[in-house]
Amino acid sequence: MSYQVLARKWRPKSFREMVGQEHVLRALINALDHDRLHHAYLFTGTRGVGKTTIARILAKCLNCERGVSSEPCGECGACREIAEGRSVDLLEVDAASRTKVEDTRELLENVQYAPTNSRYKVYLIDEVHMLSTSSFNALLKTLEEPPPHVKFLLATTDPQKLPATVLSRCLQFNLKNMPPEQIVGHLSNILDKEMISFEEPALWLLARAASGSMRDALSLTDQGIAFGSGKLLEVDVRAMLGSVDLGFIHEVMEKIAAGEPRPVLDAVARMAEHGADFDNSVDELISLLHRVALAQAVPDTVDNNWGDAEALSALAAAITAEDAQLYYQIAINGKRDMGLAPEPRTGFEMLLLRMLAFRPASAAQAPGGSAKPGPAAAPQGDNAETARAATREAPEPLKKSPEPQAEPAPVRVPEPPVAARETAVEAQPPAVPELARPTAPPPVQPAQQPAATPSRSSPGAGAGQAMVAPEQWVELIDRLGLVGVVHSVASNMALAHVNDNRLRFVLDAGNAALFNESHETKLRLALQNYFERELSVTVEIGQPHAETPAMRRLRLAGERQQQAVEEIEKDQRLQGLMARFDGRLDHSSIAPLDS
């Protein structure tokens, strides 16, 4: 008898023999046992997860001569015919090769006829998403209301390509990828029955290479047995799959944990001598770091499926949990960048060097063997904070003055020329509210109190001039924290009058369309917060008699523009070029550097 591949020889013949997919099997078994059968079933999932196998077992359950149940006998004529692929009442169709509407119509011509010698006529359409739109349209009516003796079993790897009208007519079951643990257990059981010697790490390599497909795992097992002359050894399977020896990955990580670049590069060179696949090496490195992190978080999760439990525990103890997480993140990002490297080895080396370069320095590596700066500076933190608090309380000019002065200079700067204002700013710090200070202000010499200079007065200081002068509104607005429309409206106001705690503003009539009562309220709250006192604010619409902040910005911008134009026109080289080529200066192309 000719050799039969493992994937076909060990194809499950009943639901009891199925591995995985319990969520699908439970629904089907209950439906069969309680006679709650649908007329159309759709099985979806990636290749090799059991779609066609489940469909064939379901066909057996429906047509078994002993009756409809979840346990077909496997011995009657109907069961044997389905198992051997010669049942005339099970019509298996490969939709990929029969995509035309004529093929579908031909298939459905015999739907109305009763099955030959079975209970149901079963249509098993594989890769149903390959049918054309016309074929789906021809199938819809029959799929929705088939004769009572017809069942449709559809299978596809791409359910997104199926029309919603088809999906709504079927019971849909999504088959999951097989986890490596299930694949290893199934392979171990099969190899025991086949009396083939194997090493468990080799099975894990095959299970991971199968990427969730049991059929792929069995096919790779067939290949591995042939490669190893009837045995499944880890070294042979690694060579067949191109996997890197885990010993190299452990060695690399041990050298990285020791922080030694030269041994790391030497280990990579030895890997290259053995023909290691560096793209696959990154995957092995990520897998190892994952297992290290698990071993650090839950030590009893360490298993010996790879035969490296002792080395894994030692590595988990050699690096910190923070370093393990950092290395894992670098490896994940490095895998993404491997395709950008000139060659795989270069990308792998840079990945490892990145782990060394970005490893956080320990306390022992601090200069002079001292501890990290944070804890060492802690005893002096209170003194430093006290000094900073004292600095905030005392204005800068007071620290420079030889005479002790606790009273700050007036908060608002007056409106002399620009040069004078700059000098005043150096001598008078901006705006520390007196009310924020816990101590009462000491007496101030009369010569030091400008009559028209604004300041933040304490409660009860009723003179409006001591709070803010109308001409200082352009300086004050940017310190109130106004934003959005409120700031735009306030920028087009002029402070017309200050009397006690009452301020009256005049809003430019050209900008009155933006103004409403909420803006007046927000302006009042901002001023109260700034001066720390209750204020009354009124806004009138009219023509401001003083320059508004918006007008001032336009004026200064115009002055800067005019200055820029004058500087350009004075340029001798430009004048020479214009005279030589009869050129003309385009003033609209000139802009100040700070614009």
KOLMILUM-810658 format. One record per residue (C-alpha): x, y negated, z. Coordinates in steps of 0.2 Angstrom, whole numbers, plus 2048, in hexadecimal, padded with zeros to 3 digits. Layout:
<nodes>
XYZ;...
</nodes>
This chain:
<nodes>
800800800;8077EF7FB;80C7E3809;7FE7D780F;8037C6816;7FF7C2828;7F37B4824;7E87C081B;7EB7D0825;7E77C7835;7D87BC82F;7CB7BD83D;7BC7C8839;7B17C2847;7AF7B3852;7B77BD860;7C77BE856;7C77AB853;7D57A185B;7D078F860;7C1786859;7B678A869;7AB77B866;7A6781855;7A479485A;799790869;78D78685E;78C794851;78B7A285D;77C79A866;773796856;7757A8850;7707B0860;7617A5862;75C7A5850;75E79384D;76679383C;768784831;76878581E;77977C81B;78977B825;798770822;7A9775829;7B6767829;7C976782E;7DA768827;7E277781E;7E3787827;7D8784836;7CB791832;7BD789828;7BB79781B;7BE7A4828;7B079E833;7A579C823;7A87AF81E;7A57B5830;7957AB830;7907B3820;7937C4828;7887BF837;77A7BA82B;77A7C9820;77F7D782C;7737E682A;7717E883D;7697D783E;76E7C483F;7797C284E;78A7BB853;7927CC854;7927D4842;7957E6842;7A37E6835;79E7F7830;78E7F6825;78F7F3813;78B7E1813;7997DE820;7A67E8816;7A17E0805;7A47CE80D;7B47D3815;7BA7DA804;7B47CB7FA;7A87D57EF;7977D07F6;78C7CA7E8;7817C07F4;7907B67FB;7957AA7ED;7A57A27F1;7A87937E6;7B87887E4;7B27777E1;7C37717DC;7C177C7CC;7AF7797C9;7AC7667CA;7A17647BB;78E7617BD;78C7707B1;79577B7BD;78A7767CB;77A7787C1;77F7897BC;78378E7CE;7727887D3;7687917C6;7667A17D0;7627997E0;75079D7DF;7537B07DD;7547BB7EC;7657C37F2;7697D37EA;76B7DE7F9;76E7D2808;7637C8813;76A7B780D;7727B07FE;7817A6804;7897997FA;79B795801;7A27857F8;7B47827FD;7BC7717FB;7AA76A7F7;7B17587F7;7B875B7E6;7A775C7DE;7A374D7D2;7957417D7;78A7497CA;78D75A7D1;7887537E3;77874C7DB;77375C7D4;7767657E4;76D7597EF;75B75F7ED;7607727EF;76B76E7FE;75D765807;74F772803;7567827FE;74C7927FD;74B79B80E;7577A9808;76579D804;773796810;78078980B;79178A813;79C77B80E;7AE778812;7B976980F;7C9761815;7C3750811;7B274C817;7B473A814;7B273D801;7A1745803;79173B800;78773680F;77873E807;78174F808;78874D81A;776749820;77075A819;77D764822;781769834;793763835;7A176C83F;7B2764840;7C0771843;7CF76B84D;7E176D84A;7E977C854;7F4777862;80577F863;801789872;7F2792869;7FD79585A;80B79C864;8007A786E;7F77AE85E;8087B1856;80F7BA865;8007C5865;8017C9852;8147CD853;8117D8862;8057E2858;8107E2848;81E7E8853;82A7DA84E;8377D385A;8377C185D;83D7B3868;8307A786F;83A79786B;83979D859;82679D85A;82578C861;82F786852;82378E846;814787850;81B77684F;81F77783D;80D77D839;80676C83E;7F6774845;7F3780837;7F279383C;7F379882A;80378E828;80A796838;8077A7832;80E7A3821;81E79C829;81F7AB834;81F7B6825;82D7AC81E;8377AC82E;8357BF82F;83C7C181E;84A7B4822;84F7BD831;84E7CF82A;83F7D4834;8437CA844;83E7B9849;84D7B1852;84E79F857;85E79B84D;8577A383D;84779983E;850789842;85B78C832;84C790828;84278182D;85177682D;84F772840;85D76C84A;864776859;85D770869;86E771871;874762866;86575886C;86975C87E;87B75887C;877747874;86B742882;87774788F;88573C888;87872E886;874730899;88672F89D;88771F892;896725887;895720875;8A472A86F;89D73B874;88C73686D;89473385C;89F74385D;88F74D861;887745851;89674A847;89475C84D;88275C848;887756837;893764835;885771838;87A76982B;86E762837;85E759830;85F748839;84D743835;84875383E;85574F84C;84B740850;83B74A852;84575685D;84B747867;83A74086A;83375186F;84175387C;83F742883;82C746885;83075688E;83C74C899;82F73F89E;82374D8A2;8307568AD;8337468B6;8217428B9;81B7548BD;82A75F8C0;82076F8C0;81B76C8AE;82C7718A8;82B78289E;83878D896;82F78F885;83F78787D;84B790888;85278088F;84977E89F;85977C8A9;86176F89D;85076689C;84F7648AF;86175F8B0;85E7518A3;84F74B8AC;8597498BC;8677408B2;85D7328AC;8507278B4;83D7278AF;83F7158A8;84E71A89D;844729897;83671E891;842711889;84B71F880;83A72687A;834715873;84571286A;844724863;83272185D;837710855;84671884E;83D725845;83371883C;843710836;84C71F831;84671D81F;84E70C81E;85F712823;86C715815;86D72781A;864732828;874734832;877721833;86571E839;86772C846;87772484C;87071384D;86171A857;86D722864;878712865;868708868;864713877;87570F87E;8756FC87A;8646F9882;866704891;8636F88A0;8726F58AB;8726FD8BC;8776F48CC;8886FD8CC;88C6F58BB;8896E48C1;8996D98C1;8A46DB8D0;89A6EA8D6;88D6DF8DE;87A6E28DE;86E6DB8D2;86C6C88D3;85A6C98D8;85C6D28E9;86C6C98ED;8646B88EB;8556BC8F6;85C6B6907;85F6A58FF;84E6A48F6;84669A905;85368D905;85368B8F2;8406898F2;84167C900;84E6738F6;8436748E6;83466E8F0;83E65F8F7;84465B8E6;83265B8E0;82D64F8EE;83B6438EC;83B63A8DB;84B63B8D2;8506288D4;84F62A8E7;85C6388E6;86862C8DC;86461C8E7;8716198F5;862612900;85661F907;84561C8FF;836628901;82961E8F7;82A6228E4;82B6158D7;81A6118CF;81261F8C5;80E6168B5;81C60D8AB;8185FB8A6;8175F5894;8275EC891;8305EF881;83660087D;8485FE883;8425F7893;835606895;843612892;84D60A8A0;83E60A8AB;83B61C8A8;84C6208AE;84A6168BE;83861B8C1;83362D8C0;8226318B9;8136368C3;81463F8D3;80363C8DB;8056348ED;7F663E8F3;7FF64E8EF;80D64A8FC;80A65090E;813641916;80C62F916;81662390C;822618915;821605914;8275FD903;8305ED902;8265E08F9;8335DD8EC;8315F08E6;81F5EF8E3;81B5E88D1;80A5DF8D1;8045E68C0;80C5F88C1;7FF6068C2;8026138CF;7F86218D7;7F16198E7;7EB6228F6;7D96228FA;7D36118FF;7E06078F4;7D25FE8EB;7DB5F28DF;7D85F88CE;7E95F18C8;7F15FC8D4;7EA60B8CB;7EC6078B9;7EC5F88AE;7E25F789E;7F25F5893;7F960589A;7EB610894;7F5615885;80261C890;7F662589C;7EB62F890;7F963C88B;7FA64089E;7E86448A1;7E8655899;7DA65188D;7D965D87E;7CE65F86E;7C065286A;7C164A87C;7D3645878;7CF63F867;7C163486E;7CB62E87C;7D9629870;7CD61D868;7C9614878;7D0605880;7CF602893;7C65F2894;7C45EF8A6;7C95F68B7;7C05F18C7;7C35FB8D7;7BF60D8D2;7B56088C3;7BD6098B1;7B46038A2;7BA609890;7B560387F;7B4610872;7B860B860;7A760B856;7AF614848;7B2623853;7A162385C;79A631853;7A563D85C;7A063786D;79363E879;79063D88C;79A64D890;7A9644889;7A7636896;7A56438A4;7B564C89F;7BE63C89E;7B86378AF;7BD6488B6;7CF6478AE;7D26368B6;7CB63B8C7;7D764A8C7;7E563F8C1;7E36318CE;7DB63D8DB;7CD6318E0;7BA62F8DB;7B96248CB;7AB61C8C1;7AD61D8AE;7A36148A1;7A561588F;79E607883;79E607870;7A55F8868;7B55F0862;7C45F386D;7CD5E3872;7DD5EC875;7E75F986C;7E160B86E;7EC61A86F;7E761F85E;7EB60D857;7FC60E860;80061F858;7FC618847;80660884A;815612850;81461E841;81360F835;82260883D;82C61883C;82661A82A;82C608826;83C60B82E;83F61B824;83B612814;847604818;85561081D;85361980C;853609802;86360480A;86C614805;87960E7F8;87A61F7EF;86761F7EC;86860D7E6;8766127DA;86C6217D3;85D6167D1;8676097C7;86F6167BC;86061F7B7;8546117B8;84B61A7C7;83D6157D2;83B6197E5;82B6237E9;82761C7FA;81A62A7FD;8276377FD;83063080C;82C63681D;83563382E;83E642835;833642844;82364283B;
</nodes>
